[in-house]
């Protein structure tokens, strides 16, 4: 599904302000749920920084995580690519997708990337795209400016997510069997999709200024990354969330 930045007016305003003032940091964290426009924002930011209409340029480097981690070899290739700064344009923008995977492999790739952040080449801007910023190494987070992308419902959103928002908004009125049925339906979507729904819910509740529910959804989204009983975990999440 293609990402758009249409509904992220606040984010666009922040990025436009950076471009207009010329106060460009070396590294940013774009934090938000899947399909919230993070990748689209990175490409648009690159275009505006360099006053170009294309994001398909030698100075836009996109690093995609593998199945489990961002490898040390990928970081070494990146180091070679950016060591002399931009190739043609004023800025070389590096986009790391699923940046939380830097913390895998005992954090070796994360530490290798940290060296780049400590002594960044002139004209290079790193953008770390992630749905789980808390999983980044603290030393990496401290060297980045974080821009949060809110949950923004769109026409393309699956109806299950809208129904889940409605259900969790009325949890106080739900009985045990209704909660079990909801957990069963959510289980059928699979572990990864269920986790993405919880991340989206965390952003939704944050937008509603209910930070307790937002933190609770984020907590259980992280739990789902582990090998746990999916159905039981979802039931516990809903039952405990009802008591918040």
C-alpha positions as CSV (number, residue, x, y, z in Angstrom):
1,X,0.0,0.0,0.0
2,X,1.4,3.4,-1.0
3,X,2.0,5.9,1.8
4,X,0.8,9.4,1.6
5,X,1.5,12.5,3.7
6,X,-1.9,14.2,3.0
7,X,-3.2,14.0,6.6
8,X,0.1,14.8,8.3
9,X,-0.2,18.5,8.2
10,X,1.7,19.0,11.5
11,X,4.6,16.9,10.3
12,X,4.7,18.7,6.9
13,X,4.8,22.0,8.8
14,X,7.8,20.9,10.9
15,X,9.7,19.7,7.9
16,X,8.9,22.9,5.9
17,X,10.2,24.9,8.9
18,X,13.5,23.0,8.9
19,X,13.9,23.6,5.2
20,X,13.0,27.3,5.3
21,X,15.3,28.1,8.3
22,X,18.2,25.9,7.0
23,X,18.6,24.4,10.5
24,X,19.0,20.9,9.3
25,X,20.0,18.3,11.9
26,X,22.3,15.3,11.1
27,X,19.7,12.8,12.2
28,X,15.9,12.4,12.7
29,X,13.7,9.7,14.0
30,X,10.4,9.4,12.1
31,X,8.3,7.5,14.7
32,X,4.8,6.3,13.9
33,X,2.6,3.3,13.0
34,X,2.7,1.6,9.6
35,X,1.3,3.5,6.7
36,X,1.3,6.8,8.6
37,X,3.4,8.6,5.9
38,X,6.9,8.2,7.2
39,X,8.5,7.1,4.0
40,X,6.5,9.6,1.9
41,X,7.7,12.3,4.3
42,X,11.3,11.3,4.0
43,X,11.2,11.5,0.2
44,X,9.4,14.8,0.3
45,X,11.9,16.2,2.8
46,X,14.8,15.1,0.5
47,X,13.1,16.8,-2.5
48,X,12.6,20.1,-0.6
49,X,16.1,20.1,0.9
50,X,17.7,19.6,-2.5
51,X,15.1,21.6,-4.6
52,X,14.5,18.6,-6.9
53,X,11.4,16.9,-8.1
54,X,12.7,13.4,-7.9
55,X,13.5,11.2,-5.0
56,X,15.2,8.7,-7.3
57,X,18.6,10.2,-7.1
58,X,22.1,9.1,-6.3
59,X,21.9,11.3,-3.1
60,X,18.9,9.4,-1.7
61,X,20.0,6.2,-0.1
62,X,17.4,3.7,1.1
63,X,18.4,0.9,3.5
64,X,15.8,-1.8,4.0
65,X,16.0,-4.2,6.9
66,X,16.3,-7.9,6.3
67,X,13.9,-10.4,7.8
68,X,15.3,-10.1,11.3
69,X,18.0,-7.4,11.6
70,X,19.9,-4.6,9.8
71,X,23.2,-6.4,9.3
72,X,26.7,-5.1,10.0
73,X,27.5,-5.6,6.3
74,X,24.7,-3.2,5.4
75,X,26.1,-0.6,7.8
76,X,29.6,-1.0,6.3
77,X,28.2,-0.5,2.8
78,X,26.4,2.6,4.1
79,X,29.6,3.9,5.6
80,X,31.4,3.6,2.3
81,X,28.6,5.3,0.4
82,X,28.4,8.4,2.7
83,X,32.0,8.8,3.7
84,X,32.6,11.7,1.2
85,X,29.3,13.3,1.7
86,X,26.7,14.2,-1.0
87,X,27.6,13.0,-4.6
88,X,25.8,15.7,-6.6
89,X,23.2,17.5,-4.6
90,X,23.6,19.7,-1.5
91,X,22.3,16.9,0.8
92,X,22.6,13.2,0.8
93,X,19.6,11.7,2.7
94,X,19.8,8.2,4.1
95,X,16.5,6.5,5.0
96,X,16.7,3.5,7.3
97,X,13.4,1.6,7.3
98,X,12.5,-0.4,10.3
99,X,15.4,1.2,12.1
100,X,14.6,-0.7,15.4
101,X,16.2,-3.7,13.7
102,X,19.6,-2.0,14.3
103,X,19.3,-3.4,17.8
104,X,19.4,-7.0,16.7
105,X,22.5,-9.2,16.4
106,X,23.5,-8.2,19.9
107,X,23.5,-4.5,18.9
108,X,26.6,-4.8,16.8
109,X,25.0,-3.1,13.8
110,X,23.6,-0.4,16.1
111,X,27.0,0.3,17.5
112,X,28.5,0.5,14.1
113,X,25.8,3.0,13.0
114,X,26.4,5.0,16.2
115,X,29.9,5.8,15.0
116,X,28.4,7.4,11.9
117,X,26.1,9.5,14.0
118,X,29.0,10.6,16.3
119,X,31.0,11.9,13.3
120,X,28.6,12.4,10.5
121,X,29.9,13.5,7.1
122,X,29.0,17.0,6.1
123,X,25.8,17.3,4.2
124,X,24.5,13.8,5.2
125,X,21.1,13.6,6.8
126,X,20.0,10.3,8.4
127,X,16.3,9.5,8.8
128,X,15.5,6.5,11.0
129,X,12.0,5.3,10.3
130,X,10.4,3.1,13.0
131,X,7.1,2.1,14.6
132,X,9.0,1.3,17.8
133,X,11.4,4.1,18.7
134,X,11.9,2.7,22.3
135,X,13.7,-0.2,20.8
136,X,16.5,1.9,19.4
137,X,19.7,2.2,21.4
138,X,19.4,5.1,23.8
139,X,22.7,6.4,22.5
140,X,21.2,6.6,19.0
141,X,18.0,8.2,20.2
142,X,19.9,10.9,22.0
143,X,21.7,11.9,18.8
144,X,18.5,12.3,16.8
145,X,15.6,14.7,16.7
146,X,12.3,12.8,16.9
147,X,9.2,13.6,14.8
148,X,6.1,11.7,15.8
149,X,3.6,10.7,13.1
150,X,0.1,10.4,14.5
151,X,-2.4,7.7,13.7
152,X,-4.5,9.1,10.8
153,X,-7.5,7.0,9.6
154,X,-7.7,6.8,5.9
155,X,-10.1,5.3,3.4
156,X,-7.7,2.5,2.7
157,X,-7.5,1.4,6.4
158,X,-8.9,-2.1,6.8
159,X,-12.4,-2.1,8.4
160,X,-11.1,-4.3,11.2
161,X,-9.0,-1.5,12.6
162,X,-12.0,1.0,12.6
163,X,-14.0,-1.7,14.4
164,X,-11.2,-2.3,16.9
165,X,-11.1,1.4,17.7
166,X,-14.8,1.4,18.3
167,X,-14.7,-1.7,20.4
168,X,-11.8,-0.5,22.6
169,X,-13.6,2.9,23.0
170,X,-16.5,1.1,24.7
171,X,-14.6,-1.6,26.6
172,X,-16.2,-0.7,29.9
173,X,-19.6,-2.0,28.6
174,X,-18.2,-5.2,27.2
175,X,-18.6,-8.6,29.0
176,X,-16.0,-11.4,29.2
177,X,-17.5,-13.3,26.2
178,X,-17.5,-10.3,23.9
179,X,-13.9,-9.6,24.8
180,X,-12.9,-13.3,24.1
181,X,-14.7,-13.1,20.7
182,X,-12.8,-9.9,19.8
183,X,-9.5,-11.5,20.7
184,X,-10.4,-14.5,18.6
185,X,-11.2,-12.3,15.5
186,X,-8.0,-10.4,16.0
187,X,-6.0,-13.6,16.3
188,X,-7.2,-14.7,12.9
189,X,-5.4,-11.7,11.3
190,X,-2.0,-13.1,12.4
191,X,0.7,-12.0,14.9
192,X,2.2,-9.3,12.7
193,X,-1.1,-7.7,11.7
194,X,-2.3,-7.8,15.3
195,X,0.9,-6.1,16.5
196,X,0.4,-3.4,13.8
197,X,-3.2,-2.8,15.0
198,X,-2.0,-2.3,18.6
199,X,0.7,0.1,17.4
200,X,-2.0,2.0,15.4
201,X,-4.2,2.0,18.5
202,X,-1.4,3.4,20.6
203,X,-1.1,6.3,18.2
204,X,-4.9,6.8,18.2
205,X,-5.1,7.0,21.9
206,X,-2.2,9.3,22.0
207,X,-4.1,11.6,19.7
208,X,-7.0,11.4,22.1
209,X,-4.7,12.5,24.9
210,X,-5.3,9.2,26.7
211,X,-1.7,8.4,27.4
212,X,-2.4,5.5,29.7
213,X,-4.2,3.5,27.0
214,X,-1.5,4.5,24.5
215,X,1.3,3.2,26.7
216,X,-0.7,0.0,27.4
217,X,-1.3,-0.7,23.7
218,X,2.4,-0.1,23.0
219,X,3.4,-2.4,25.9
220,X,1.4,-5.3,24.4
221,X,2.5,-4.6,20.9
222,X,6.0,-5.3,22.1
223,X,4.9,-8.4,24.0
224,X,3.5,-9.8,20.7
225,X,7.0,-9.7,19.2
226,X,7.9,-12.5,21.6
227,X,6.8,-16.1,21.2
228,X,3.7,-16.0,23.3
229,X,0.2,-17.5,23.0
230,X,-1.4,-14.9,20.7
231,X,-5.1,-15.5,21.6
232,X,-4.4,-15.5,25.4
233,X,-2.2,-12.4,25.2
234,X,-4.9,-10.5,23.3
235,X,-7.6,-11.6,25.8
236,X,-5.4,-10.4,28.7
237,X,-4.7,-7.1,26.9
238,X,-8.4,-6.4,26.4
239,X,-9.4,-7.4,29.9
240,X,-6.7,-5.4,31.6
241,X,-7.4,-2.4,29.3
242,X,-11.0,-2.5,30.3
243,X,-10.0,-1.8,33.9
244,X,-7.9,1.2,33.1
